[in-house]
């Protein structure tokens, strides 16, 4: 505890700020980092299965959250609306596999990537047509998510913990751990790793690419819905959330595109880093550091360690 105080808090006190404010910022960085990791997990799952960056993951977060809020607005009970929103994400996974991926097996990666961009704009148009473009409030209380806050005295000040932030961190951590276990230990997880290594080889030993893709896209849809609920509970549900979801790209570059632990560590690095950098250097750089800090860190990693902290280093022999 004394070491933490000397390294982080004492310099902060010298700047004229209270130590409890720094701890508040660190807590917010932890919550944001956990949610970044959750978003990045959706990208990792699809990348491991198809070898392509799913540009549509951001709009999937928005579309899933809007589906939940829109169903509730029609008079459907909250938990039934949640189940129906999950069903919509399952239907989306089946549709993507049937209408897109099935026809692009063994095509160049750029073709798959462009298809996810097309899917992004399709979901934006569909979402605006069905739900409109106005921000909407997440049904936090109706879903049983906690509200209010708890004050903790520490270093002579107060650390304010919002209950929704605690719930977001816990739910995100449990979902990340559950999906990591499922895809690491189960038969589906082993099949996923085989598909990620070589589509043709996996297909030749009887692994159904179609089933794997549906499962993975549905898992990414579950992640998107959870992320949309948690981010929506902290702000409004709007199409601006897809910009936040793109923070997952620097997270993936830091942790590695194929690594679940990398998504977790990368998310926490970005979450803590952008908050601390904003405090110590934001004033000198004119503020707004959080908007671009993650991408600068990603650029540095691309220069010196392009495979990320936990990514596989590919050696090509010619």
N, C-alpha and C positions, 0 to 999 in steps of 0.2 A: 504493500500500500504506500509506503514511504517513497519507494522507487517511482511509482506511478505519479505521485505528487511532484517529485523533483523534476521529472522529465516533461510531463504534460501541463500540470496545473500551476506550478510555481512561475514558469515563464508567462503564463497567461495572466497570473495575478500582477506581474510586473507591468503588463499592458494596461492595468487599471480595471480589469474585469473581475467579477466574482467567480470563484472556483465552481460553484454550483451551476453557473451558466455553461461552462465548458462541459460539465458532465451531462447537462441537458442536450447539448449539441452532439456529444458522443452517443447518447441514447438514440437520438433521432437518426444519426448516421447508421447505427446498428439496425434499426427498423427498416430504413430505406435500403440498406445493403441486403437484408434478408429478402425483401420483395424483389430487388434486382436479381438476386440469385434464383428466385422462383420463376421470374420471367425467362431468365437465361436457360433454365432447365427445359422449358418447352422447345427452345431452339436446339438444345443439345440432343434431345430425343429424336427430333426429325432429322437433324444432320447425321446422327449415327445410323438412321435407317435408310436415308436416301442420298447422303453425301452432299446435300445442298443446304444453303442457308435459307430458312423459311422467312422470307420478307413479310409474309402475311401474319406472323405471330402477333405483332402489335395490334393490328385491326381485329384479330380474333379475341383479344382481351376486351376491346371495346364492344364488339358484337355480342359476346357472351354476357357481359354486364347489362347491355341494353336489352337483350332478350329477357333477362331476369326481371328487370325493372318494368319493361313493357308488359310482360305477362301479369305481373302483380297489379299494374294499372288497369288491366281488364277485369279485375275482381277475383283473380285466382289467388288462393291462399299462398303465403310466402313459401312454405316448404314444398308445396306442389309446384309452384312456379320454379323453384330451384331444381326439382327433378325434371321438369319439362325443359329447362334451360340446358341441363346435362344431355337430355335426349336430342336437343337441337344440335349440340356440339357433336354428338355421335352421328347424327344424320349428315352433318357437314363432313365428318371424317370419311363416311362411306361415299359421299358424293365426290369428294376430292379424289379418292382412290379410283372410283368407277369412271369418272369423266376426264380425269387429268393424268394421274400417275400410271394407270394401267396402259395408257397409250404412249408413255414416254420411257418405258423400260429400256435400259442400255443406251439411252440418248445422252449426249454430252451434258455435263453439269450445268452449263449456261442455259440450256433449254429448260431444265427443271427450275432453275432460279428465276427465269423470266416468267414461268408459269405461276410462281408464287407472287410475283409482282402483279400479274393479271388478276389473280385471286384477291389480292389486296384491294384493288380498285373496284372489283365486283362487289366485295363485302361493304366497302364504303358506300357505293351507290345503293345497294340493297338496304343497308342500315338507315341511310338518310330517307329513303323512300318509305320504309316501314315505321321507323321510330322518330323521324324528324331530326333536325340538327341542333336543337336546343339542349343545353346541359340538363341532366336529371339527377335527382337525389337518390342515393343508394338506400335500400330498405334495411337499414342497419338494425333498428330495434325489432322489426318484424321477424328477422332471421335469428333473433336471440343473441346478437353480438353485444358485448358489454359497452356501456357508455360511462362517462364520468372520468375521474382521475384519482390517483393516489399520490400524496406528497410524502417524500422521504427526506429526512434531515441528514445531511452529509456535508462535511467540511464547513460547517457553520452556515449552510444555506439549504435551499429546498430543491430537490430533484422531483419534477412533476412527471409522473408516468401516466399517460393517457391509456385507459383500459383497452381502447380499440387498437392501440399500437402494440400492447402486450399480446392481445389476441392474434393480431396479424403476424407477429413474430413467431408465436407458438404454432399457429396453423401452418404457416409457410415452412417452418422447420420440420413439422410432422409429415407434411406432404412430400417435401424433398427427400426425407429419410425413407418414407414408404416407397416412393417411386424408385429411389436408388436401390433399395433392397429387392424390389420386384424385378427390376431389369438386370440385377447382378446375379441373382440366385435362381430364379425360376427358369423354366424351359423356354418361355417367351423371351426372357432376357438373353439366354444363350443364342436363340435364333436371331435376335436383333443384332448381336455382335457378329454373327456369321453374315448376315445381310449387309452390315456396314462394311465388312472386309471385301466382299465380292458378291455382287448380285447373281451373276451367272453360276458361280460355284455353289452358293446357297440354294438356288433353284434346282441345281442338278442333284442335290442330296435330299430333295423332297420338301424343302422349306417353302411355304407359300408366301411369296412376296406380297400378294394382295392382302392376306390376313395380317401380316406384320405391319404393313403401312396403315391399315385401318386402326389397329390397336395403338400404334404410336401416335397417329394424328388425334385419336380420341383422348389419349393421355395428355397430349399437348392442349387439347380443348379443355380438359379438366383443370390443367394448370392455368389456362387463360381465364376461365370462369372464376377460379379462386383469386387470381391476381386482380381481376376486374372488381370483385367484391371488396377486397381489402383496400385497393387504391381508391375505389369509389366511396368507401366509407370515410376515407381521410379527406376527400374533396368531392367534386361532382363527377358524375359519369358523363363523359363527352368524348368527342373524337380526338380531343387533344391528348387523351391518354395514350394513343398510339405513339406519340413522340416520346413519352416517358418509357414506353416499352422498347424503343430503339436504344435506350441506355444499355440494353442487354448485349449489344454488339461489342462495346469496349470490355464488358465483363467476359464475354467469350474469348476475346483476344488475349486478355490477361490469363484466364484459367485454362484455355484450350477448348477447341470446338467439340471435342469428343469426350470430355471429362466431366462427369457429374460433380466430383469433389472440386474440380476447377471452377465450375459455375458458382459453387458456394463461396469459395475463397475469393474469387474474383469479384463477386457481388459485395462482399464485406469490405474488400479493399476500396472499391469505388465508393461505397456508402460512407465509410469513415473518411476517406481521403478528400472527397469533395466538400464535406462539412468543415474539416480542419483547415483545408486550403482557403476556403472562403473566409474563415476567421482570421488567419494569420496574414494572408496576402490579398484578400478581397479588396480591402481599402486602397492598397497601393495600385491595384490593377483596375480600379474603377467599378468593382462589384460585378455581380452576375457570373462569378467564376464557376458556380455549379453547372451552368449550362454547357460549358465546354471543357471542363477539367478532365472528365472521363475520356474524352476523345484525344486529348493531348497525351495522357498516360498510355492509351492504346497505340498511338503513333510511336511513342518511345519503345514500347514492347515490340512493335513490328520491325523496328530497326535492329534491335539487339536480340530478341528472342521471339521470332514470328510464330513459333508453335505454341507459345504460352507457357505458363508455369507447369501444367500437368499434361499438355498435349503431346502426342506422339511425334517424335522427330523422324521425318521421312528421309531415307537415304536412297537416292536413285543411282543405279549403276548403269553406265552406258558403255 
